[in-house]
Amino acid sequence: MGKTINSAVRNSRSSPHALLQAHRAAARDEGFQTDYRQHRPMVERSIAWLTSGNNRRLRYLGVAKNDAWFRLRAGAVNLKRLLNLGLTVRNEAWALG
């Protein structure tokens, strides 16, 4: 979904309540539920990895420094996961497995 709920509310003739009801009805669809059940555990696990240890609080004052810290943290978590999946160098190129 490219638009946010707020922009959808501003640009529509529907009330926020009507949009919420429409989204809830769409969430009851079997296809949506299947996708949700498939992807939610990995999303929850990724958030848990990012916030593990003492990483629930921001360390710096200012958006730029915290953005840089978060990107570094996310990159480190991704690299650790790739190494656990078997990331290696073969013929001067990265390869999994």
Buried (B, 14 or more C-beta within 10 A) or exposed (E): EEEEEEEBBEEEEEEEEEBEEEEEEEEEEEEEEEEEEEEEEEEEEBEEBBEEEEBEEEEEEEEEEEEEBBEEBEEEBEEEEEEEEEBEEEEEEEEEE
